[in-house]
Amino acid sequence: MVTRRTPAAEVRDALIAAGHRVLAEQGVKALTVRAVATEAGVAPMGVYNHLDGKDGLLTALVADGFDRLRAATVASTSSDPVVRLRTAGRNYRTFALENPTLYRLMFSGTCPVDEAGVAALGALTELIRFGQAAGIVRDDDPVELTMVVWSSVHGAVSLELDASAPDTVTVDGERVFEAVLDMIERGCAPV
């Protein structure tokens, strides 16, 4: 009887998917080699062989998170740069609200930001350049504008996730976020 070995890429993908499930359902503290291996249906040694242990697992989850965030922010194919930028912002918020534990981990500084994080930020810069080429975004340094836009969106989303408003204030997160997008649009417009 010949047994077929599961290809390494499939095991790695299964471990990352299992890591996302453990992270989403039980939080960062529950993200252990044993828990992820059990969830993936592999021996704990598989986490070491395919991801270099827990640190590698965390790095892989963060990188995958940034890949998913980048894909969400560039999902719009509209020829209208305003629509693209606003859709990117809304998709950023949706990603964060649907994956709060992963989102916090991605920006926690726990793992080094690798190419996936740089690519996610670069995708936003390309949206800024697209708006500049269309004449709806001012002709400033696109990387600096990216940081301004990202800081605004990230700050609004992080405050919403952490429910940072005082108990005496009722906040409609979506309405506030749309106001942030309005402010970004006005602030990035040519002067």
C-alpha positions as CSV (number, residue, x, y, z in Angstrom):
1,M,0.0,0.0,0.0
2,V,1.4,3.4,-1.1
3,T,0.5,6.3,1.1
4,R,0.4,9.7,-0.5
5,R,2.1,12.5,1.3
6,T,0.3,15.8,1.4
7,P,2.2,18.5,-0.5
8,A,4.0,20.9,1.7
9,A,2.1,23.9,0.3
10,E,-1.2,22.3,1.3
11,V,0.0,21.6,4.8
12,R,1.2,25.2,5.1
13,D,-2.1,26.5,3.8
14,A,-4.0,24.3,6.2
15,L,-1.9,25.5,9.1
16,I,-2.5,29.1,8.2
17,A,-6.2,28.6,7.8
18,A,-6.3,26.8,11.2
19,G,-4.3,29.6,12.8
20,H,-6.9,32.1,11.5
21,R,-9.7,30.0,13.0
22,V,-8.0,29.7,16.4
23,L,-7.2,33.4,16.4
24,A,-10.7,34.5,15.4
25,E,-12.5,32.1,17.8
26,Q,-10.2,32.1,20.8
27,G,-7.8,35.0,20.6
28,V,-4.0,35.5,20.5
29,K,-3.4,33.7,23.8
30,A,-5.0,30.5,22.5
31,L,-2.8,30.6,19.4
32,T,-0.4,27.7,20.4
33,V,1.5,25.3,18.2
34,R,-0.6,22.4,19.6
35,A,-4.0,24.2,19.1
36,V,-3.2,25.1,15.5
37,A,-1.8,21.7,14.7
38,T,-4.9,20.0,16.2
39,E,-7.2,22.4,14.3
40,A,-5.3,21.6,11.1
41,G,-5.3,17.9,11.7
42,V,-1.5,17.6,11.7
43,A,1.1,16.7,14.2
44,P,2.5,19.7,16.2
45,M,5.9,19.1,14.5
46,G,4.2,20.2,11.3
47,V,4.0,23.8,12.6
48,Y,7.8,23.7,13.1
49,N,8.5,22.0,9.8
50,H,6.3,24.3,7.6
51,L,6.3,27.6,9.6
52,D,9.3,27.5,11.8
53,G,7.3,27.3,15.0
54,K,5.0,29.8,16.8
55,D,6.9,32.9,15.7
56,G,6.8,31.7,12.1
57,L,3.1,31.0,12.5
58,L,2.4,34.5,13.8
59,T,4.4,36.0,10.9
60,A,2.6,33.9,8.4
61,L,-0.8,35.0,9.8
62,V,0.1,38.6,9.8
63,A,1.5,38.4,6.2
64,D,-1.7,36.6,5.1
65,G,-3.7,39.3,6.8
66,F,-1.9,42.1,4.9
67,D,-2.4,40.2,1.7
68,R,-6.1,40.0,2.4
69,L,-6.2,43.7,3.4
70,R,-4.4,44.7,0.2
71,A,-6.8,42.6,-1.9
72,A,-9.8,44.2,-0.1
73,T,-8.5,47.8,-0.6
74,V,-7.9,47.3,-4.4
75,A,-11.1,45.4,-5.1
76,S,-12.8,48.3,-6.9
77,T,-12.2,48.5,-10.6
78,S,-14.2,51.7,-11.1
79,S,-12.7,54.2,-13.5
80,D,-13.8,56.9,-11.0
81,P,-10.9,57.6,-8.6
82,V,-13.2,59.0,-5.9
83,V,-15.2,55.7,-6.0
84,R,-12.0,53.7,-5.8
85,L,-10.6,55.6,-2.9
86,R,-13.9,55.6,-0.9
87,T,-14.4,51.9,-1.7
88,A,-10.8,51.2,-0.5
89,G,-11.6,53.0,2.8
90,R,-14.9,51.2,3.3
91,N,-13.3,47.8,2.5
92,Y,-10.4,48.6,4.9
93,R,-13.0,49.2,7.7
94,T,-15.0,46.1,6.7
95,F,-11.8,43.9,6.9
96,A,-11.0,45.3,10.3
97,L,-14.5,44.8,11.7
98,E,-14.7,41.3,10.3
99,N,-11.3,40.3,11.6
100,P,-10.7,42.4,14.7
101,T,-8.2,40.1,16.4
102,L,-6.2,39.6,13.3
103,Y,-6.3,43.3,12.5
104,R,-5.0,44.2,16.0
105,L,-2.3,41.6,15.7
106,M,-1.2,43.0,12.3
107,F,-0.6,46.4,13.8
108,S,0.6,45.3,17.2
109,G,4.3,45.3,16.4
110,T,4.5,41.6,17.6
111,C,5.6,40.5,14.1
112,P,7.9,42.2,11.7
113,V,6.0,43.8,8.8
114,D,7.3,42.1,5.7
115,E,6.7,42.4,2.0
116,A,3.0,41.8,2.4
117,G,2.6,44.9,4.7
118,V,4.7,47.0,2.3
119,A,2.6,45.8,-0.6
120,A,-0.6,46.7,1.2
121,L,0.6,50.2,1.9
122,G,1.9,50.4,-1.7
123,A,-1.5,49.5,-3.0
124,L,-2.9,52.6,-1.2
125,T,-0.1,54.7,-2.7
126,E,-1.1,53.5,-6.2
127,L,-4.7,54.6,-5.5
128,I,-3.4,58.0,-4.5
129,R,-1.4,58.2,-7.7
130,F,-4.5,57.2,-9.7
131,G,-6.4,60.1,-8.1
132,Q,-3.5,62.4,-8.8
133,A,-3.4,61.4,-12.5
134,A,-7.2,62.1,-12.7
135,G,-6.7,65.5,-11.1
136,I,-8.8,64.8,-8.0
137,V,-5.9,64.4,-5.5
138,R,-3.5,67.2,-5.0
139,D,0.0,66.9,-6.5
140,D,1.9,66.4,-3.2
141,D,4.3,63.5,-2.5
142,P,2.0,60.4,-2.9
143,V,3.8,58.5,-0.2
144,E,3.2,61.3,2.3
145,L,-0.4,61.5,1.2
146,T,-0.7,57.8,1.7
147,M,0.4,58.1,5.3
148,V,-2.1,60.9,5.9
149,V,-5.0,58.9,4.4
150,W,-3.9,55.7,6.1
151,S,-3.5,57.4,9.5
152,S,-7.0,58.8,9.2
153,V,-8.6,55.6,8.2
154,H,-6.6,53.4,10.6
155,G,-7.3,55.8,13.5
156,A,-11.0,55.8,12.9
157,V,-11.2,52.0,12.6
158,S,-9.1,51.4,15.6
159,L,-11.1,53.8,17.7
160,E,-14.3,52.1,16.6
161,L,-12.9,48.6,17.3
162,D,-11.8,49.6,20.8
163,A,-15.1,51.5,21.5
164,S,-13.0,54.4,22.6
165,A,-15.9,56.9,22.9
166,P,-17.0,57.9,26.4
167,D,-19.9,55.9,27.8
168,T,-22.0,59.0,27.6
169,V,-21.6,59.4,23.9
170,T,-23.5,57.2,21.3
171,V,-21.4,56.7,18.2
172,D,-22.6,55.5,14.9
173,G,-19.4,54.0,13.6
174,E,-20.5,53.9,10.0
175,R,-21.6,57.5,10.0
176,V,-18.4,58.7,11.6
177,F,-16.3,56.7,9.2
178,E,-18.2,58.2,6.2
179,A,-17.4,61.6,7.7
180,V,-13.8,60.7,7.9
181,L,-13.9,59.7,4.2
182,D,-15.5,63.1,3.4
183,M,-12.7,64.8,5.3
184,I,-10.0,62.8,3.5
185,E,-11.6,63.6,0.2
186,R,-11.7,67.4,0.9
187,G,-8.2,67.3,2.5
188,C,-6.7,65.5,-0.6
189,A,-8.4,67.7,-3.2
190,P,-6.2,70.0,-5.3
191,V,-5.9,73.5,-3.8
